Amino acid sequence: WVDNANTLRAPSYAILGARAGFRPKEGFGVFIEGRNLLGKTYVPVVGAVANAGGADAAQFYPGDGAAVYGGLEWKF
């Protein structure tokens, strides 16, 4: 619920992500990670109000779109 009066509800969602890599006991490792791989539009955060009462307000914050990350890790 977005408001304390339970008049406005944020929709539920599920997103798909994956991570793969190589991590040795010591030294450098590598990884690649994908987030929101299906490009789902979703609302991860809402701004809470006392009573929305059906009034339009900017209470929904959009989630990140599809993304792929890669990187190096160093373990000592």
N, C-alpha and C positions, 0 to 999 in steps of 0.2 A: 504494500500500500504506500502511496505517495503522501497522503494526508492522514492526520490523526482521526478524522471523521470517517475514514474508509469509503470515500466517494470516488477516488481516482486510484486506479491500479496500474502498475507497470507490467507490461507483457513479459511472460517467461521466455527463456531462450536457452539454446545450447550451441556452443561453437566447437569446432574441431581444430586441434593443434597437434603437432608432433615434434619430437626432438631426437636427433641421432648424433653420435659422435664417438670419439676415441679419447679416453682419459687414462694415461699411464699412471703408475704409482708416483713417479717423479718426472719432471720435465714438462714439455709442451703437449697439450692436447688440442683437438679441434672439434667444433660442433657446427651443426646447422639446425635451425629451428623455424618451424612455420606456425603462424598464429592465425586464427580465423580463416582457415584454408578455403572454406566455401563462400567467403565474402558475405556472411550473414549480417544484416542490419540489426543491431540490438541496443538495449539501454542498460549499461552496467551500473550507472549511478543516477539517483534522483535527488532533487532538492526537496526536503520535507517541508510541508506547510500544515497549518492547523486544520483548515477546511478549504479544499479546492472548490467545492460547490459547483462544479461544472464550468467554472471560468477558465479561459485559456491563460496559461502562464508558462514561462520557460522553466519547467521543472525536470525535463528529461535531458540527459547528457548523452551524446552518441558514443558508441564504442568504436574502437579502432577497426579499420578495414583489414583486408587480407595483407599479410606481411611475411617476409622471409628474412631471417637474420643468420649470420654466420660469425664465427669468431675463434679466437685462440684463448686457451686457458694455460696458466703456468702453475704447477704445483711443486712446492719445494719442501 
